[in-house]
Every structure is written in structure tokens, then in C-alpha cells.
Amino acid sequence: MPKEGIHPDWYPDAKVYCNGELVMTVGATQPEIHVDVWSGNHPFYTGNQKIIDTEGRVERFLRKYGMTDTRDESDSQS
């Protein structure tokens, strides 16, 4: 049996709001939860994800520090 008075209240039907709109009901320690992003409007989950970085990070690092990638040269000689 849990001790009395040390555990937070549990709300099995806590309402989650995003931009003032009720989006889901969950169990939580607060009766209302306000979020900015949830799976219904996040680009990754909605399929509207855009790839911003068109150049790879490794290539950008190599170009920035004037290094050459030796793997490409050794692969072409074999």
C-alpha cells in the first residue's frame, strides 16, 4: 500500500490541448496538459517532412577544413 500524502494525484482522463484544441486524453498527474507540438501536427509523423540539408555533413566538414577523402581515391585504383 502506498504511503498517504506523498504521491501526486492521478488523473486517468487528463486532456491534452494543442493550440486550444483538444487532441487526446491520457493518464497524467495534471488534469490538463498544453503542448505546442504533438504527433498530429509534427512534420515527421504527418509526412510533410522536408530535407533541408542537401549536402552531407561529412562533405561539408572536409571542404571546410581543406581535407580530401582518401577512401574515394583508393577505391578507384582497385
Secondary structure as UniProt FT lines:
FT   TURN            4..5
FT   STRAND          11..18
FT   TURN            19..20
FT   STRAND          21..28
FT   STRAND          32..35
FT   TURN            39..41
FT   HELIX           43..46
FT   HELIX           57..64
FT   TURN            65..66
FT   HELIX           70..77
//
